[in-house]
Amino acid sequence: MTSRKASPPADRRDWLAHAKRVVVKVGSGVLSRGGISLHRPTMAGLASALAGLRTRGMEVILVSSGAILAGMEALGLTERPRDLPLKQATAAVGQSHLMRAYEEAFQPCGQRVAQILLTREDLRHRGRYLNARNTFFTLLRLGIVPIVNENDTVAVQEIQFGDNDTLSALVANLAEADLLVILTDTEGLFTADPRRDPSARLIPLVRPQDAVTSFCAEEAGSAASIGGMSSKVLAARRATTAGIPTVVASGLKEGVLEAILRGAEAGTFFVPSRSRMQSRKRWLAFASVPRGGIVVDAGARRALVSGGKSLLPSGIRTTRRSFRAGDVVSLVDPEDREFARGLANYSRDEVEKIKGLKSHEIAAVLGHKPYDEVVHRDNLVVLEGPEGTANERK
């Protein structure tokens, strides 16, 4: 993927004209049409639309909720399980039902599909992240549509994504997508809840600098779904700050994907940042989980954020939690806010010994000096906030 050097185009058609790899996320609210079972005609329509994109030479990845929904249908449940073991059991029953339903939906189109189940643990480790990435690329090269879901059967609080909106943004970054489309049961992002406020207006465009507070129309969820508009806005921010344009639109409208790719005013279009992140920095910003932390002084923070510098031992105040050389660490400012992540060149014990020193003093303290920097700029990404959105500074 090449970086966009010029100013971002204002027209969504300019962003979408050359999109070749698309990640589409669909939630349970769309798949069920508000009910408590899979709505097969909706799935057939989605399959036909995605197969249509494939015939146009595009590569498509589908991030789909619905395993628990399908399990509820199979088990005769009338509301979403709240107990974790029952939720995992319902997902285990439902995942095969969901994939069977998708295979039946894609079969008339002559399109093959594959199942990929992920947990955050699969993406937090660089090696497993790269393995997943290679699997996606191989499936796409073979003309197969990957269907991705969180592995609810084994996911627990520490490793779950929380919702498939977050997962879709991570998959879009992992697969180096040209576009992320989040299909929901509303028209897009509104100024207020249109179900309660008749004066609510659709927000057609959100730019990187826009401060958006969503009304969270779906926040209460339904018997079949979780999440809300706020999670979709956060997912869109995650994707666009890595340079991937994102559209949040209604999955209940026929022909919505074709309209989006034509550049029609469908849903809410989130304009991406000017440049695309390198693959390693996308992983650092969006998929990695820091093992430890390094607290830096105000001067070091300015040098990293504004000056594009590496982290030297002289700017380090202290460390947090155990980490080894090569681990991902959080970089924290004096106000205890994470502002960057990077790969540590030294272990915590070593950093504690050299903190506050000049680089030329490292060897005298440690007996060796493989690096001048504790975190090199090439292995560091600056974040805009604690939620993990990132800003790549050249």
C-alpha positions, 0 to 999 in steps of 0.5 A, a space after each residue: 500500500 502506498 502512502 497518500 502524500 497530498 491533502 485528503 480529497 473532500 469527495 468520498 468518490 475520490 476515496 472509493 474510486 480505487 478501493 480493491 480490498 473491502 472489509 464489511 462488518 454486519 451485526 446481529 441486528 441486521 442479520 436478525 432484522 430485530 428478531 431472535 433468529 437469523 433472517 435468511 433472506 437478509 443473509 442471501 441478499 448480503 451474500 449476493 451483494 458481496 459476490 457481486 463485488 467479487 465479480 468486479 475484481 474486488 477482494 472481500 472480507 466479511 466480519 459477521 456477528 451471529 454465532 450466539 444468535 444462531 445458537 439461541 435459535 437452535 437452543 430455543 432461547 428467547 433472550 441473549 445469554 448473560 452468563 459467560 459459560 452459557 454464552 460460550 456454549 450458545 456460541 459453540 452450538 451456533 457457530 456451525 449453524 451460522 456458517 451453514 447458513 452463510 454457505 447456503 446463502 453464497 452457494 447460488 452465487 458460486 462463491 466459496 467462503 472460509 471461517 476464521 475465528 479470532 481472539 485478541 490473543 491471536 493478534 497481540 503477539 506479532 508472530 500470530 498476527 503475521 500468521 493470521 495476516 498470511 492466512 487472509 492474504 492466501 484466502 483472498 488470492 484463492 478467490 475465497 471470502 473469509 468470514 470472521 467472527 470472535 471466538 466466543 467459545 473461548 473468549 473471556 474478559 481478558 482476551 475478548 474484543 468486546 464487540 465485532 465493530 472493534 474486531 472489524 477495525 482490527 481486521 481492516 488494519 491487519 488485511 491492509 483494506 482500502 475500505 471498511 463498511 460497518 452495516 447496522 440497523 440505522 442509516 448512519 450517525 445522527 445528531 440525535 436518536 432518530 427513533 426518539 427525536 424527529 428533528 435528528 439529522 444524518 451526519 453525512 461526513 466526519 473528518 479526522 478533526 471533527 469532534 463527534 459525540 454519538 447518541 448511541 442509538 443502539 446502546 440498549 441493544 436487543 435480545 440478539 445484539 450488543 454494542 451501539 453507535 458509540 462502538 461503531 464511531 470508535 471502530 471508524 476512528 481506529 480505521 481512519 487514523 490508520 488511513 482506511 476510509 470507513 462508512 457506517 450505513 444501514 444494512 437493511 437497505 437493498 443495494 447499499 454496498 453498491 451505492 457506497 462503492 459508487 460514491 453515493 451519499 449513503 450513511 456516514 463517511 469517515 474521512 481517513 487520515 492523510 497517510 497510511 501506517 506501516 504494517 508494524 505500526 498498525 499492529 503496535 497501535 491497534 492490536 498489540 497489548 503492552 506488557 509493561 510501561 515506561 514513564 517519561 518526563 515532559 521533555 521526552 514526551 515533546 521530543 517523541 510526539 512533536 520531534 519524531 525522536 526515539 526514546 533515550 534513557 535520559 528522558 525516563 523517570 521510572 518503569 511499570 510492570 515486568 517486560 523483556 527486551 522486544 516486548 511492547 511497552 506503553 509510554 506514559 507521560 507525567 500525568 499518567 496518560 499513555 501517549 505512545 507504544 513501542 518495542 523495548 530494546 531493553 528489559 525493565 531491570 536494565 531500563 531501571 539501571 540506565 534511566 536518566 543517563 546519557 546514551 554513552 553511559 549505558 555500557 559502563 552501567 550494563 557492561 554492554 550497549 547494543 542500542 543507544 535508544 530504549 525505544 527506537 522511532 521506527 518501532 514506536 507509534 504515537 497515540 492520540 488517546 488512551 483508547 488506542 487511536 493513533 496518529 502517524 507522524 512523519 
